[in-house]
Amino acid sequence: MNGFAAMPATQASQGCADIPAREAPVLRERGQREVFCGLTGIVWLHRKIQDAFFLVVGSRTCAHLIQSAAGVMIFAEPRFATAIMDDRDLAGLADANDELDRVVTRLIERRPDIRLLFLVGSCPSEVIKLDLSRAAARLSQRFAPVVRVLSYSGSGIETTFTEGEDACLAALVPTLPEAPAGSSPSLLVVGALAEVVEDQLGRLLAALGVESVRFLPPRRATDLPAVGRHTTFILAQPFLAETARLLEQRGARRIAAPFPLGAEGTTLWLRAVAEAWGIDAATLRGVTAVGEQRARQALGRSRDLLAGKRIFFFPDSQLEIPFARFLSRELDMRLVEVGTPYLHRQILAEELELLPAGTMISEGQHVDNQLDRCRAARPDLVVCGLGLANPLEAEGITTKWSIELLFTPIQGYEQAADLAELFARPLVRRARLRV
């Protein structure tokens, strides 16, 4: 444990009050964690890629988790399922690969609309060392060219739940077609976005004059974007470090920017694209002025409620730092502690620049220590996972489920007020309960 980690939280925050957040020491914690696993990402990914199917190779617990989180009835035939590993598989009494081949064959026969099948690893499949990458290669060769089969891990052993999307997109990157050597410059927006958000951002980018814009993941697996040396990409989500690394290996160049959350964040995100494409400030202002002004006006109602309120983030989604920037700068909230599972300084550099000096940032989780700090601080609002929310609510501390922030369209100008409302709603609920 480093010296800062051993320092009391209050002393640490006082000692760093004038240090910019990008330079301030980070409280690194290692201990018991309270997070969902990467399988949860299937909930929004299966809605995004319309001809893909996600087959989890796991236990009944995995099946119950995804079914409960998605809130979709099985008879609705969602684009996900679980190949359940039973005692015979775990004990090595059955050949798991033969069983998997049988399940996949039956699935593809029943669902001929599938064009991309993801085999998603889980804790049980990793414990018995089932090599899903080899299984995917074997099955992809068998069902080519109609169905491509890929694999990634959604195991909760070493991941947090948003890493499921990173692993999924990282599995896609090697399969993206190579852009021709003489192709014109193109922009790739990376990160799963709701269709309404994707359409809005696409229109703004087109208005700026960025002609060739693609999104990853695409809406259809048969429409993969090409990548090459003339590709620039910008992240729409902060938890895609591995995907970004693999795109850079393919020759693409990342545009560094804050994330498009809130009026300010969306404008800065678009400004970074404009600067990379040589678009002048007057054109940028002409495109963004109306949307930014409308978003700032729409934030007014939530600002009246949230201004001056103190907020504490438990590490859960890797969105905590962009949220903290949005809440502190656009809604005047006070940051008690901003916890994040992993702190990617390169990806979050622009966000860290915008945090208030002296912001206490913690990386990793030791849930008992963080609960102690939270109880001592008694913040007005706590953002945390479901496992911590109910106990804290029972102690009179108002909470917001972090996972809900992933299921809701929140990026861009038109969604800025909706994002603010998500943080205001628990406080409104608490006030009504007091009455």
C-alpha positions as CSV (number, residue, x, y, z in Angstrom):
1,M,0.0,0.0,0.0
2,N,1.4,3.4,-0.9
3,G,1.6,6.3,1.4
4,F,-1.4,8.0,0.1
5,A,-3.5,4.9,0.3
6,A,-2.8,4.8,4.0
7,M,-3.6,8.4,4.6
8,P,-7.1,9.3,6.0
9,A,-9.5,10.4,3.3
10,T,-10.1,13.8,4.9
11,Q,-6.4,14.5,5.3
12,A,-5.7,13.4,1.7
13,S,-8.4,15.6,0.2
14,Q,-7.3,18.7,2.2
15,G,-3.6,18.2,1.2
16,C,-4.5,18.0,-2.5
17,A,-7.1,20.9,-2.5
18,D,-5.1,23.0,-4.9
19,I,-3.6,20.3,-7.1
20,P,-5.3,19.8,-10.6
21,A,-7.1,16.5,-10.8
22,R,-4.8,15.2,-13.6
23,E,-1.8,15.6,-11.2
24,A,-3.4,14.7,-7.9
25,P,-2.4,11.4,-6.3
26,V,-5.0,8.6,-6.7
27,L,-6.2,6.5,-3.8
28,R,-5.6,2.9,-5.1
29,E,-7.5,0.2,-3.4
30,R,-7.5,-3.5,-3.7
31,G,-10.0,-5.7,-1.8
32,Q,-13.5,-7.1,-2.0
33,R,-15.5,-5.7,-4.9
34,E,-19.2,-5.2,-5.5
35,V,-19.8,-5.1,-9.3
36,F,-21.7,-6.9,-12.0
37,C,-19.8,-9.1,-14.5
38,G,-19.2,-8.4,-18.1
39,L,-22.1,-10.5,-19.2
40,T,-24.3,-7.5,-18.4
41,G,-23.1,-5.7,-21.6
42,I,-25.1,-8.2,-23.6
43,V,-28.2,-6.3,-22.4
44,W,-27.5,-3.3,-24.6
45,L,-25.2,-5.0,-27.2
46,H,-27.9,-7.4,-28.4
47,R,-30.2,-4.5,-29.1
48,K,-27.5,-2.7,-31.1
49,I,-26.3,-5.3,-33.6
50,Q,-29.6,-6.5,-35.1
51,D,-28.4,-9.7,-36.8
52,A,-26.0,-10.9,-34.1
53,F,-26.7,-13.4,-31.4
54,F,-24.9,-13.7,-28.0
55,L,-24.6,-17.3,-26.7
56,V,-23.3,-17.3,-23.1
57,V,-21.5,-20.5,-22.2
58,G,-22.2,-20.6,-18.5
59,S,-24.4,-21.7,-15.6
60,R,-28.0,-21.1,-14.7
61,T,-26.9,-18.2,-12.6
62,C,-25.5,-16.5,-15.7
63,A,-28.9,-17.2,-17.5
64,H,-30.8,-15.6,-14.6
65,L,-28.6,-12.6,-14.4
66,I,-29.0,-11.7,-18.1
67,Q,-32.7,-12.5,-18.1
68,S,-33.3,-10.3,-15.1
69,A,-31.2,-7.4,-16.3
70,A,-32.6,-7.4,-19.8
71,G,-36.2,-7.7,-18.7
72,V,-37.1,-9.6,-21.8
73,M,-39.4,-12.6,-21.8
74,I,-37.9,-15.8,-23.4
75,F,-40.9,-16.3,-25.6
76,A,-40.1,-12.9,-27.2
77,E,-37.0,-14.7,-28.7
78,P,-34.3,-12.2,-27.8
79,R,-31.0,-12.3,-29.5
80,F,-29.2,-13.9,-26.5
81,A,-29.3,-17.2,-24.7
82,T,-27.3,-19.4,-22.3
83,A,-25.8,-22.8,-23.1
84,I,-26.0,-24.1,-19.6
85,M,-23.1,-26.1,-18.3
86,D,-24.3,-28.8,-15.9
87,D,-22.6,-31.0,-13.4
88,R,-21.4,-33.4,-16.1
89,D,-19.7,-30.6,-18.0
90,L,-18.0,-29.2,-14.9
91,A,-16.9,-32.7,-13.7
92,G,-15.4,-33.5,-17.1
93,L,-17.8,-36.4,-17.7
94,A,-19.0,-34.9,-21.0
95,D,-17.1,-33.4,-23.9
96,A,-18.1,-29.7,-23.6
97,N,-16.9,-29.0,-27.1
98,D,-19.3,-31.6,-28.6
99,E,-22.1,-30.3,-26.4
100,L,-21.4,-26.7,-27.6
101,D,-21.3,-27.8,-31.3
102,R,-24.7,-29.4,-30.9
103,V,-26.2,-26.4,-29.2
104,V,-24.8,-24.0,-31.8
105,T,-26.0,-26.1,-34.7
106,R,-29.5,-26.3,-33.3
107,L,-29.5,-22.5,-32.6
108,I,-28.5,-21.6,-36.2
109,E,-31.0,-24.0,-37.7
110,R,-33.8,-22.4,-35.6
111,R,-32.6,-18.8,-36.1
112,P,-31.6,-18.5,-39.8
113,D,-31.4,-14.7,-39.4
114,I,-28.2,-14.9,-37.4
115,R,-25.1,-13.5,-39.3
116,L,-22.8,-13.1,-36.3
117,L,-22.6,-15.4,-33.3
118,F,-20.7,-14.4,-30.2
119,L,-19.6,-17.2,-27.9
120,V,-19.4,-15.4,-24.5
121,G,-17.2,-17.0,-21.8
122,S,-18.3,-16.9,-18.2
123,C,-16.8,-17.9,-14.8
124,P,-17.7,-21.6,-15.1
125,S,-16.4,-21.9,-18.7
126,E,-13.1,-20.3,-17.7
127,V,-12.8,-22.4,-14.6
128,I,-12.8,-25.6,-16.6
129,K,-10.5,-24.0,-19.2
130,L,-13.0,-24.3,-22.1
131,D,-11.2,-22.7,-25.1
132,L,-14.0,-20.7,-26.7
133,S,-11.6,-19.0,-29.2
134,R,-10.8,-22.4,-30.8
135,A,-14.4,-23.4,-30.7
136,A,-15.3,-20.1,-32.4
137,A,-12.7,-20.7,-35.1
138,R,-14.0,-24.3,-35.7
139,L,-17.6,-23.3,-35.8
140,S,-17.0,-20.2,-38.0
141,Q,-15.3,-22.4,-40.6
142,R,-18.2,-24.8,-40.4
143,F,-20.9,-22.2,-40.9
144,A,-19.1,-19.9,-43.3
145,P,-19.9,-17.8,-45.2
146,V,-23.4,-17.4,-43.8
147,V,-22.5,-17.1,-40.1
148,R,-19.3,-15.7,-38.6
149,V,-18.5,-17.0,-35.0
150,L,-16.4,-15.0,-32.6
151,S,-15.7,-15.3,-28.9
152,Y,-14.9,-13.0,-26.0
153,S,-15.0,-13.3,-22.2
154,G,-17.7,-11.8,-20.0
155,S,-16.4,-13.5,-16.9
156,G,-16.7,-11.6,-13.7
157,I,-13.5,-13.0,-12.3
158,E,-11.4,-10.1,-13.4
159,T,-13.7,-7.6,-15.1
160,T,-16.3,-5.0,-14.3
161,F,-19.5,-5.0,-16.3
162,T,-18.7,-2.4,-18.9
163,E,-15.6,-4.3,-19.9
164,G,-18.0,-6.8,-21.6
165,E,-18.5,-4.2,-24.4
166,D,-14.8,-3.6,-24.7
167,A,-14.1,-7.3,-25.0
168,C,-16.9,-7.7,-27.6
169,L,-15.7,-4.8,-29.8
170,A,-12.1,-6.0,-29.4
171,A,-13.2,-9.3,-30.8
172,L,-14.7,-7.5,-33.8
173,V,-11.7,-5.3,-34.6
174,P,-9.5,-8.0,-36.3
175,T,-12.4,-8.9,-38.5
176,L,-13.0,-5.4,-39.9
177,P,-12.1,-5.1,-43.6
178,E,-8.9,-3.3,-44.5
179,A,-9.4,0.1,-46.0
180,P,-7.8,0.5,-49.5
181,A,-4.4,2.3,-49.5
182,G,-5.8,5.2,-51.5
183,S,-9.1,5.6,-49.6
184,S,-10.3,9.0,-48.5
185,P,-10.1,9.9,-44.8
186,S,-12.9,8.5,-42.6
187,L,-14.1,8.9,-39.1
188,L,-15.1,6.0,-36.9
189,V,-17.2,6.6,-33.7
190,V,-16.5,3.8,-31.3
191,G,-18.9,2.6,-28.6
192,A,-22.4,1.3,-28.5
193,L,-24.9,4.2,-28.7
194,A,-28.7,4.2,-28.8
195,E,-29.9,4.6,-32.3
196,V,-31.5,8.0,-31.6
197,V,-28.2,9.2,-30.2
198,E,-26.2,7.8,-33.2
199,D,-28.6,9.5,-35.6
200,Q,-28.2,12.8,-33.8
201,L,-24.4,12.7,-33.6
202,G,-24.3,11.6,-37.3
203,R,-26.3,14.6,-38.4
204,L,-24.1,17.0,-36.4
205,L,-20.9,15.5,-37.9
206,A,-22.4,15.7,-41.4
207,A,-23.3,19.4,-40.7
208,L,-19.6,20.0,-39.8
209,G,-18.5,18.6,-43.1
210,V,-17.2,15.2,-42.0
211,E,-18.4,13.2,-45.0
212,S,-17.4,9.6,-44.2
213,V,-18.7,8.6,-40.7
214,R,-19.1,5.1,-39.5
215,F,-20.1,3.6,-36.1
216,L,-18.7,0.6,-34.2
217,P,-20.5,-1.5,-33.4
218,P,-22.7,-1.2,-36.6
219,R,-26.4,-1.9,-36.6
220,R,-25.8,-4.9,-38.8
221,A,-22.9,-7.4,-38.6
222,T,-22.8,-7.6,-42.4
223,D,-22.0,-3.8,-42.6
224,L,-18.6,-3.7,-40.8
225,P,-16.6,-0.4,-41.3
226,A,-13.3,-0.6,-43.0
227,V,-10.2,0.5,-41.0
228,G,-6.8,1.6,-42.2
229,R,-4.1,4.3,-42.1
230,H,-6.6,7.0,-43.2
231,T,-9.0,6.2,-40.4
232,T,-9.4,8.4,-37.4
233,F,-11.6,7.3,-34.5
234,I,-13.1,8.9,-31.5
235,L,-14.5,7.1,-28.4
236,A,-18.1,7.6,-27.4
237,Q,-17.5,5.5,-24.2
238,P,-14.6,5.7,-21.8
239,F,-14.2,2.0,-21.1
240,L,-12.9,0.9,-24.5
241,A,-9.2,0.8,-23.8
242,E,-8.5,-2.6,-25.5
243,T,-10.6,-1.7,-28.5
244,A,-8.8,1.6,-28.9
245,R,-5.4,-0.2,-28.7
246,L,-6.3,-2.8,-31.3
247,L,-7.6,0.0,-33.7
248,E,-4.4,1.8,-33.3
249,Q,-2.5,-1.4,-34.2
250,R,-4.6,-1.5,-37.4
251,G,-3.2,2.0,-38.2
252,A,-6.2,4.1,-37.1
253,R,-5.5,7.3,-35.1
254,R,-7.4,8.2,-32.0
255,I,-8.9,11.7,-31.5
256,A,-8.5,12.6,-27.8
257,A,-11.6,14.3,-26.4
258,P,-13.9,14.6,-23.4
259,F,-17.0,12.4,-23.8
260,P,-20.3,13.7,-25.2
261,L,-22.1,13.9,-21.9
262,G,-24.0,17.2,-21.3
263,A,-23.9,20.4,-23.3
264,E,-20.3,21.2,-22.6
265,G,-19.1,17.6,-23.2
266,T,-20.9,17.3,-26.5
267,T,-19.5,20.5,-27.8
268,L,-15.9,19.6,-26.7
269,W,-16.3,16.2,-28.3
270,L,-17.4,17.8,-31.6
271,R,-14.7,20.4,-31.3
272,A,-12.0,17.7,-31.1
273,V,-13.4,16.2,-34.4
274,A,-13.5,19.6,-36.0
275,E,-9.9,20.3,-35.1
276,A,-8.7,16.9,-36.4
277,W,-10.5,17.5,-39.7
278,G,-9.3,21.1,-40.1
279,I,-12.8,22.6,-39.7
280,D,-12.8,26.3,-38.6
281,A,-14.2,27.6,-35.4
282,A,-17.0,29.6,-37.1
283,T,-18.4,26.5,-38.8
284,L,-18.2,24.6,-35.5
285,R,-20.0,27.3,-33.7
286,G,-22.7,27.5,-36.4
287,V,-23.4,23.8,-36.0
288,T,-23.3,23.5,-32.2
289,A,-24.7,26.9,-30.9
290,V,-28.4,26.1,-31.1
291,G,-28.1,22.6,-29.7
292,E,-25.8,23.7,-26.9
293,Q,-28.0,26.6,-25.9
294,R,-31.1,24.4,-25.9
295,A,-29.3,21.8,-23.7
296,R,-28.1,24.4,-21.2
297,Q,-31.6,25.7,-20.9
298,A,-33.1,22.2,-20.4
299,L,-30.6,21.6,-17.6
300,G,-32.0,24.5,-15.6
301,R,-34.7,22.6,-13.7
302,S,-32.3,19.8,-12.5
303,R,-29.6,22.4,-11.7
304,D,-32.0,24.1,-9.3
305,L,-32.4,20.8,-7.4
306,L,-28.8,19.5,-7.7
307,A,-26.7,22.6,-7.2
308,G,-24.7,22.4,-4.0
309,K,-25.6,18.8,-3.4
310,R,-22.7,16.4,-2.5
311,I,-22.2,13.2,-4.5
312,F,-20.1,10.1,-3.9
313,F,-19.3,7.6,-6.7
314,F,-18.5,4.0,-5.9
315,P,-16.4,2.4,-8.6
316,D,-18.6,0.4,-11.0
317,S,-18.9,1.5,-14.6
318,Q,-15.8,3.5,-15.6
319,L,-18.1,6.3,-16.5
320,E,-17.7,7.9,-13.1
321,I,-15.1,10.6,-14.1
322,P,-17.1,11.9,-17.1
323,F,-20.2,12.0,-14.9
324,A,-18.3,13.8,-12.2
325,R,-17.2,16.4,-14.7
326,F,-20.7,16.9,-16.0
327,L,-22.3,17.2,-12.6
328,S,-19.7,19.5,-11.1
329,R,-19.4,21.9,-14.1
330,E,-22.9,22.0,-15.5
331,L,-25.0,21.3,-12.4
332,D,-22.8,22.7,-9.7
333,M,-22.7,19.5,-7.6
334,R,-19.9,18.9,-5.0
335,L,-17.7,15.9,-5.5
336,V,-17.0,14.0,-2.3
337,E,-15.2,11.0,-3.9
338,V,-15.0,9.8,-7.5
339,G,-14.3,6.1,-7.5
340,T,-13.6,4.2,-10.8
341,P,-12.7,0.5,-11.3
342,Y,-9.8,1.4,-13.6
343,L,-8.3,4.8,-14.3
344,H,-7.1,5.0,-17.9
345,R,-5.2,8.3,-17.7
346,Q,-4.6,8.5,-21.5
347,I,-8.2,8.0,-22.4
348,L,-9.5,10.2,-19.6
349,A,-6.8,12.9,-19.8
350,E,-9.2,15.6,-21.2
351,E,-11.8,14.7,-18.6
352,L,-9.3,14.9,-15.7
353,E,-8.3,18.4,-16.9
354,L,-11.9,19.6,-16.3
355,L,-12.4,18.2,-12.8
356,P,-12.2,20.7,-9.9
357,A,-8.8,21.0,-8.3
358,G,-8.6,18.7,-5.2
359,T,-11.1,16.1,-6.5
360,M,-10.6,12.9,-4.6
361,I,-10.3,10.0,-7.0
362,S,-10.0,6.4,-6.0
363,E,-9.1,3.5,-8.3
364,G,-10.1,-0.1,-7.7
365,Q,-12.3,-1.1,-4.8
366,H,-12.1,-2.1,-1.2
367,V,-15.8,-2.0,-0.5
368,D,-15.5,-1.9,3.3
369,N,-13.2,1.0,3.3
370,Q,-15.3,2.9,0.8
371,L,-18.5,2.2,2.8
372,D,-16.8,3.7,5.8
373,R,-15.8,6.8,4.0
374,C,-19.3,7.1,2.5
375,R,-21.0,6.8,5.8
376,A,-18.6,9.3,7.4
377,A,-19.2,11.9,4.6
378,R,-23.1,11.4,4.5
379,P,-23.4,12.7,0.9
380,D,-26.7,13.8,-0.5
381,L,-26.4,11.2,-3.3
382,V,-24.5,8.0,-3.8
383,V,-24.0,6.4,-7.2
384,C,-23.4,2.6,-6.8
385,G,-24.3,-0.9,-7.9
386,L,-27.4,-2.7,-6.9
387,G,-25.7,-4.7,-4.2
388,L,-24.9,-1.6,-2.2
389,A,-27.9,0.5,-3.0
390,N,-30.5,-1.2,-0.7
391,P,-28.3,-1.3,2.4
392,L,-27.4,2.3,2.0
393,E,-31.0,3.3,1.4
394,A,-31.9,1.5,4.6
395,E,-29.4,3.8,6.4
396,G,-31.1,6.9,5.0
397,I,-28.6,7.5,2.2
398,T,-30.1,8.3,-1.2
399,T,-28.7,6.2,-4.0
400,K,-28.7,6.0,-7.8
401,W,-28.1,2.6,-9.6
402,S,-25.1,3.0,-11.8
403,I,-26.2,0.3,-14.2
404,E,-29.3,2.4,-15.1
405,L,-27.0,5.0,-16.6
406,L,-25.9,2.4,-19.2
407,F,-29.4,1.4,-20.2
408,T,-30.5,4.9,-21.0
409,P,-29.7,7.2,-24.0
410,I,-27.6,9.9,-22.3
411,Q,-25.1,11.2,-24.9
412,G,-25.5,14.4,-27.0
413,Y,-27.4,17.7,-26.6
414,E,-30.9,16.3,-26.8
415,Q,-30.2,13.8,-23.9
416,A,-28.4,16.2,-21.6
417,A,-31.6,17.0,-19.6
418,D,-32.4,13.3,-19.4
419,L,-29.0,12.6,-18.0
420,A,-29.4,15.3,-15.3
421,E,-32.9,14.0,-14.5
422,L,-31.4,10.5,-13.8
423,F,-29.4,12.1,-10.9
424,A,-32.2,14.3,-9.7
425,R,-34.9,11.7,-9.6
426,P,-33.6,9.8,-6.5
427,L,-33.5,13.1,-4.5
428,V,-37.1,13.9,-5.6
429,R,-38.2,10.4,-4.5
430,R,-36.5,10.9,-1.1
431,A,-38.2,14.3,-0.6
432,R,-41.6,12.8,-1.4
433,L,-41.1,9.9,1.0
434,R,-40.3,12.4,3.8
435,V,-43.6,14.1,3.2
